[in-house]
């Protein structure tokens, strides 16, 4: 037993003491409620690191990625893992975290205390837009505040003045509902009711009863497609309360039109997505590297690439220095950079030229370093989610 | 016209859903109350037995569908309810044999039975997740509506309307038939009378030659059969989801206690009282009052007593009020 422990300890020591010159921490929930998404996200970030290493144009030597588990929901486990990345692995930047709750915890308790740059690929809570971050926090995922705006725009175009909102009673639902309500009212519309629903109940007729009495042209269901959101839609159709539904990103998936059937035809929705050429290129690169272009894999690639390009532009791997270059790299003016062109980008910034990193997810940073956000507008036609436009 | 609009609204959002949900609760509460009356303990495993019955029915429905069996415009699952009942009753007998008979022989306190039933509840819940998994299953394959809200509106020319789902009609009809049969059985047949006698006074019943084993067996058969119907009807009308049967225990027990636990008629009425009051209290009356009141008095707020989040609290409040004012329940069952 003693021998085993010593060997294990020795193993741990050798693995942590890697000899790279620049290290990126990749902290996402390898266990927990989104564990099915994270392997592809990590592979996306590592693809960017690989590409930079292979190009040979990175002037600070070899780059390596070090994985850590954020668990998505357990803030104390996540902060401990982030603390370990910074103090014992001595990373130069953090790609992560994934879920909004743990991202806030790591930012406030670890990243700010240690002055470390964090670029999150998937935290979408509007609260992260206004949080105090000493310019250290960026995200390549759009805030739900932005989705609320896009939804309000679509409603405006379709001429829907009176809307009812049913949201799932958690941070995602509340944040998104508040953002939709604010934007819709600002555009001159009325929200007849904004009521919460709980997931995993058998019967939603009472909830739908209240929604129906308030009425509206369309019911916005800010929930999850495999749980309460589906229940609300089914009960609304049964009671004849609403004919048309608005489906935000949590409600977009093939299973919903399959389960509900023809009643969902004509409903509209939004989901993060872009028609930028970068997305297609990234899909090919992912296939070649042997992983799936799953949700937020593009954002992860972009997050890692942005940090490395910013380091090269400032010739420094110190967070306090390169944090100021990230906005500039991501935005115009300059030559547009797509996935697979990181080598070219490194050469350009080394020569002191401006670049405009577009990447896989059409990155455009606004308002203190978060993605402006690109959404695909969905319409349910003949039992299928069809993309009708990009915004 | 306005009056009829208001009636249609209330029918669509309160009466029909309330009667359907009430029927499902009544079937569940009848099982609970029978077990309490005859076997003298509160069976917390009853919700999971309902779930078990529904699960078996779903499995056989899938099997039947793979052979092309269908029941026309009615859901196929109805064909397989008898099979599911047999399996559920067998399961109930297994529980009786391996768990409860031991405590009955030892003449244990009812509280020991109750705790044992909680153990059975967890075991059954685990078994169900093991067999069919934790996710929800939709197995209603018949015609969904007898008439929809829109059809009603075009037919009558009203602004508001109500729709009738096939599952709602099936649930209400089945409950009425089953309960009539049950009351006939308990009141008019020799076996039913022996059950009631056993429930009233066990020692006297034994002295007059009633076989206790037969009575116990019969109670499980009735409770298991009713539970299967309750589970299948709930699943047809809403959705089958293993997790919700634990949540349903509270309204089922409230229904049994409000009506008077141990009294079958009480459980039947109690189910409807709980279901309808849950909906009446959490409904928003804005539109209804808008139709009924003169124009200048139309409400601008939602006119809702309680948010729908507190739906389950309603059955709890009713339970507490009944226990304070009339602990034996409306129809004077036994005190707990």
Interface residues (C-beta under 8 A of the other chain):
Chain A: X169 X193 X195 X196 X197 X198 X200 X201 X202 X203 X205 X206 X207 X208 X209 X210 X212 X213 X214 X215 X226 X231 X234 X238 X239 X240 X259
Chain B: X9 X12 X13 X14 X17 X21 X135 X138 X144 X148 X149 X150 X161 X163 X165 X234 X238 X239 X241 X243 X244 X247 X248 X278 X279 X282 X283 X284 X285 X286 X287 X288 X302 X304 X307 X308 X309 X311
